[in-house]
Amino acid sequence: MDDGAVQPAHSFRVETAGRASRGAWAAAALGILLTLVLLPAFAGRNIIQDLIFLFYMLALAQCWNLLAGYAGLISVGQQTFVGFGGYLLFALSLLGGINPLLAIPIAGLISAIFALPTALVVFRLRGAYFAIGTWVMAEVYRLVFAQFKALGGGTGASLAPSVTSSVPGIEWVKTLFDVRTPAARDIVSYWVALALMAGTLAFVYLILRSRRGLALGAIRDHEGAAAGLGVDIYRIKLAVYVATAAVTGMVGALIYLQKARISPDAAFSVLDWTAYVIFITVIGGIGTMEGPVVGAIIFYLMQRYLADFGAAYLILLGALGILVILFAPKGLWGLISERHDLTLFATRRRLVIPTRNGDRGEQQANSITIKQYD
């Protein structure tokens, strides 16, 4: 056999990223996270409130991206679980006397439980009918919660100051940063939003790096072929739907803890909690983890600096969405990634073949990439 000959099939291996790149990105991520944790020490209240908004929109976008970009479930009804989580927070806090922070994970758990019967209904539908079915289910939830007089009925309800001030950590934050109660409450909400956002990113990343991530990639690329390879399509999609419902429910609970007021129309708003999330994911790059991050930052900047222009702001959002779809169908991150071969979240796998060093007869460290796949 020649020195440069390809090794037998058993020497093939699958790689996602080198140890050096994993270590570098882990160190960078840890540094960014630490900076964000310490940010309230020197940032103003307006910045803290803006970042809370950015964090929960990014978490929602990552959930929708996992649902639609990988599992192929194009939902326009994710406001179901935002509103459901928000109302659960109010019910658990006002009626159950449960601490608001403890109510957030409980809201996520109950959202996951209620996602199961919801899925049994909407999973009977396909394509556009599935999208419409999820929207209809959101309207059903909205009408149901509008009947609960204990939670304000159709006009909504507000959290009493005694409830919002009972959030653990507020007194400690007041002493540490020398701020008043509203600012201290925002800082606690900021840390919770940061934890939810970071947890969502880690959750999605670990799923995509797992065997279920391979199954999701196969479903996204060709559902029929994935089924032929033995992937349990229904089970994988159901698991993703329930998992994203749990995270979305927790995010919804946090949103309305921070707002301290809820109403059916606001909580189950398709524009605020689904249309904007779809916009974020599409312009950033659907089917990638980096896409929603880029999209969320762009959406935040546009809303921060252009929202005062009224209808023109919505026209600009629509124009940007159309331009991206026409000229960058893989999203802005897809455009950047293809031009610069850049990856932040190493979820793509490479099938590689080691080669031999012609002089020493040893396998070289750098390998020939045969194929990349998700």
C-alpha positions, -999 to 999 in steps of 0.1 A, spaced: 0 0 0 13 35 -8 21 59 20 -6 83 9 -33 57 6 -66 61 23 -70 40 55 -97 13 58 -132 22 66 -128 14 103 -104 44 106 -131 69 96 -142 91 124 -168 119 131 -156 152 144 -175 183 155 -147 206 167 -112 204 179 -102 206 215 -85 239 210 -116 255 194 -139 240 221 -116 254 249 -113 288 233 -151 292 228 -158 279 263 -134 304 278 -150 332 257 -185 322 266 -175 320 303 -160 355 301 -191 370 284 -214 353 309 -193 366 339 -194 401 324 -232 400 320 -236 387 355 -216 417 369 -232 442 345 -258 456 370 -229 469 391 -222 496 366 -251 497 341 -282 519 344 -317 507 349 -327 514 312 -299 491 300 -309 464 324 -345 465 312 -335 465 276 -313 434 282 -341 416 299 -362 421 268 -332 409 246 -327 378 267 -362 365 267 -367 372 230 -335 353 223 -347 324 244 -381 323 226 -363 325 192 -341 296 201 -371 275 211 -390 284 179 -358 276 158 -355 242 174 -392 236 168 -394 248 132 -358 249 119 -350 213 130 -383 194 138 -401 210 109 -430 221 131 -439 256 117 -459 269 147 -476 303 148 -491 295 181 -461 296 206 -479 325 223 -500 297 238 -473 289 262 -461 324 268 -496 334 279 -501 301 298 -468 305 317 -477 341 325 -511 332 338 -497 303 358 -474 327 375 -503 349 385 -524 320 396 -496 304 417 -486 337 432 -520 354 438 -541 323 445 -516 298 457 -494 320 477 -462 306 461 -431 326 458 -429 342 423 -394 328 416 -405 293 426 -436 297 404 -414 301 373 -401 265 371 -435 252 382 -451 271 353 -426 255 329 -435 220 343 -472 225 340 -468 240 305 -450 208 294 -478 187 309 -505 207 291 -484 206 258 -491 168 256 -529 170 251 -524 201 229 -500 181 207 -524 153 204 -547 177 186 -524 197 165 -501 168 155 -530 154 135 -525 183 111 -497 188 85 -480 218 69 -501 250 67 -529 232 86 -506 226 115 -496 263 116 -532 274 116 -541 247 142 -515 260 166 -529 296 162 -564 283 169 -552 265 200 -537 298 212 -570 315 207 -587 287 227 -564 292 256 -569 330 254 -607 326 256 -605 301 284 -583 324 306 -605 354 298 -633 335 318 -613 333 350 -627 361 371 -602 354 399 -575 364 374 -593 395 362 -613 380 334 -610 398 301 -595 429 316 -566 411 332 -550 415 366 -519 430 383 -495 416 409 -498 434 442 -467 452 454 -465 428 483 -460 399 458 -435 416 435 -415 428 465 -414 393 480 -391 380 452 -360 365 470 -329 386 467 -344 420 464 -333 431 499 -298 418 493 -296 436 460 -309 469 476 -281 467 501 -254 456 477 -261 482 449 -277 509 470 -309 511 449 -346 513 455 -370 484 454 -381 487 417 -345 489 405 -336 459 427 -365 439 413 -353 447 378 -318 434 387 -332 402 400 -354 398 369 -323 405 348 -303 377 365 -332 353 361 -336 362 324 -299 358 319 -300 323 335 -330 313 313 -313 326 282 -280 308 289 -298 277 300 -319 277 268 -287 280 247 -270 252 266 -302 230 264 -305 235 226 -267 230 221 -267 197 240 -297 184 221 -281 192 188 -248 176 198 -267 144 209 -281 115 189 -314 132 190 -297 161 173 -287 138 145 -323 126 142 -335 162 141 -310 171 114 -322 141 94 -359 151 99 -351 186 87 -333 175 56 -357 148 45 -384 134 68 -391 104 46 -355 94 44 -352 98 82 -381 75 88 -365 50 64 -334 50 86 -354 41 117 -359 76 132 -391 77 153 -405 109 137 -435 113 159 -417 107 192 -389 131 183 -413 159 173 -434 153 204 -404 155 227 -392 188 210 -427 203 212 -431 195 249 -395 206 257 -400 240 239 -434 244 256 -417 240 290 -390 266 283 -415 290 266 -438 287 297 -409 297 320 -400 326 298 -437 337 298 -438 335 336 -407 357 338 -420 382 313 -452 388 333 -434 388 366 -413 417 353 -443 434 338 -464 428 369 -496 430 348 -513 405 325 -544 404 302 -556 378 277 -550 399 247 -514 409 257 -504 374 270 -516 356 239 -506 382 214 -495 365 181 -476 397 171 -455 401 202 -447 365 210 -447 346 176 -445 370 147 -415 389 161 -399 356 171 -403 342 136 -388 375 122 -358 372 145 -352 336 135 -357 341 98 -335 371 94 -308 356 116 -308 322 99 -332 294 106 -317 260 114 -286 274 131 -280 283 167 -262 315 158 -291 328 136 -315 336 164 -286 353 183 -279 376 154 -316 382 147 -324 390 183 -296 416 184 -308 432 151 -344 432 163 -335 448 196 -315 475 179 -343 483 155 -369 484 182 -346 505 204 -339 532 179 -367 530 153 -398 521 173 -406 558 178 -413 561 140 -446 543 144 -459 526 112 -426 533 94 -409 510 120 -432 480 110 -426 488 73 -388 486 79 -392 453 97 -412 439 68 -388 453 42 -358 438 60 -375 405 62 -383 404 25 -348 415 15 -332 388 37 -355 361 23 -347 372 -13 -310 378 -12 -299 357 19 -323 328 21 -301 312 48 -303 344 69 -276 369 78 -256 344 98 -257 320 69 -243 347 46 -215 355 71 -208 318 79 -204 308 42 -181 337 34 -158 334 64 -162 297 73 -172 308 108 -190 287 135 -197 297 170 -217 266 181 -201 235 168 -231 213 161 -221 203 125 -203 170 122 -176 161 98 -168 127 84 -130 126 80 -104 101 68 -69 102 84 -39 103 60 -4 90 64 28 110 66 48 99 36 82 104 54 75 87 87 46 65 80 25 81 107 -10 94 106 -11 132 103 -31 153 127 -49 172 100 -74 150 82 -92 152 49 -128 163 53 -151 141 32 -186 154 41 -202 178 66 -236 171 80 -258 181 109 
